[in-house]
Amino acid sequence: MTPATDIGVQLLALARGAIEQELGVRVEPAAVPRDLDRIGASFVTLRSDADLRGCIGTVEAWRPLADDVRANAVAAAFRDPRFPPLRREELGCVAIEVSVLNPREPLHAGSEESVVASLRPGIDGVVLECGRHRATFLPQVWEHLAQPREFLRALKSKAGLAEEFWSDAMRVSRYTVEKFVE
């Protein structure tokens, strides 16, 4: 098995290569190590001068991790609706972060209080679902929303729900990530 640092270097290279290829930069296709053929879910985050420049990912693992990282890198660079598509001249200023999601663990969502009490700031990524409403925050979001109640309420808002809303139909799960940064 390849050490985690090698996997991180390989994932970051795959992400950057996919973006470069989309921009028309000639890229030699990298061989995909066997470790990256496993089914996996990832998020790719782009930052320019430490500011968010794009972030797209997959919560459910359904394709090989290498393919997921490539697809999410291209989506983060060119299809994040919050930002204009990445331009070739920006490429050198963009830092890439790849987060590989570990399997989700359901939380008892009987009340907002029970969910807030079970959250682990700085560790947990959270998925919130209620009917057609769904949103997730990566563990990195704790850097900006450090209090569990504030984190959960912002996640409800992202899902299109009122911050005070709670329902017995609410489903909440958490996950951790392995994060690799250029």
N, C-alpha and C positions, 0 to 999 in steps of 0.2 A: 504494500500500500504506500502511496506517495505521501510524504509528510504534509501536514496542513499548510505550511508555508509554501511549498511547491504547488499545491492545489490552488492556493490563493493567487500566486503569480500566474498560473495557467488560466484561471478564470478571468483575471484582469486583462490578460493578453487577448483572450477570446472576445471580451467585451469591446476593447479598443479596436481590435481588428474588424469586428462587425461594423462599427461606426465608420471606420476609415473606408471600408469597402463600399458602404452606402454613399459616402462622399466622393467616390471615384478614385480614391487613393489606391495604387497598386499594392496589394497585400498578398504575401505568400500564405496560402492556407496552412494553418498549423495542424499538425496531427493531434487528434483528440485522445488523451490518455484514457485508458480503460476505466479509471475511477470516475471520469466525468460522463460516462455512458449510462450511469445509474439514473433512475427517475428522480427528479428533484425540482424544487421550487426556489425561485430567487427573485430578488429585487435588484435593479441597477439604478444607482443614484449618481447624477452628474452634478459637480459643483464647479462654479467659476468664481475665483477669489473668495472661496468659502461660502458663497451664496448658492442656494439651490438653483440648478439649471435644468433639472428634469429628474423624474423618478417614476419608474413603472416596474411592476412586478407581477408575480404569480403567487397566489396563496395556496392553491392546490397543486401538488406535484402530479404531472400527467405526461411529461415528456422527458427525454434525457436532459440532464442538468446542463450540459454544454449547449444544447439547442435552446434551452430556456434562457440562459444567460445571453446568448447572441440575440435572440428575439427581443428580450427586454432592454438590452443596450440600444438597439435600433429604435425601439419604441420610446425610450426615455429621451433619446437625442432628437427624434423627429416627430413624435406623435403625442407628447405630453401636452394636453390642451391648455395648460397654464403658461406655456412658453412658445415662442416662435421656433421653427425648426433650426437646429444647430447649423451654423455656417462653417465652411471649411476653415476660414481664418480663425475661428474660435477654438478649433480642436486642440491646439497646443496649450491653451489656457484652462482646459477642462480636466479636472481630476475625476477619476472613476472610482466608485465604491460598489462592491458586489456583496450582497447579503444572501447567504444560503439559509433557507428556513428549515428548522427542525420540525418534526411532526407537531401538530396542534394538540393541545390538551383542553378539553371542555372545562369550564368553570361553572359552579353552581350559581345560576343567575336568578335566584329567587327574589333578590332585591338589589338595588343599586349599592346599598351598604355592604352586602356580602361580597359583591364583585370588587368594590373599592378596597375592602379589607384583604382580599386575596391577591391583589396586584403587587408585583415586585418591581418598583421603580428602577429603571436602568437595565433591567433584565428582560422583561416581558414585552413582546410584540403582542398586540391584541386585535382580534377580529370580533366585530359586533354585527349581529344579524337580527333583523326583525321584519318579517314579511319580505317585501321587495327591497328593503333598505339594508345596505351592507357597506362596511368600511373597515379599514385596517390602519393601524399605526405600527411602524417598525419600532424596535426598542430604542433606536436613536432619537425618536421624538421626545423621549423623557428629558433630553437636554434642553428642550424648550418648554415643556409642560411637566414640571417636576413633581407636582402633587397628584396623587391617584385620582381624586375627585375631578380635578381640572382636566386631567388626561382623558378620563372617561367621558366627561361632558363634551369636550372638543371632538372626541371620536363620534359621539352621537350626532353632533352638528355636521360633521363630515358625511355621515350616512344620510343626512337629510331629515333628521329627527330633531325635535326640540331638546335643548339641553336638560330640561327637567323631566322629559318623557321617560316612563318606565312601563313595561308590560310583562305579563307572565309569558308572552311569546318570545321575549328577548332571549337570544342565544349568544353567549360570549365564550370565546376560547382564547388561549394564549399560546405563544410559541417563543422559542429563542432563535437566535441567528448566529452563524459564524460570519463575521464581517471581515472583508479584505479591502484595503484602501491603497491606492497608488501613492 
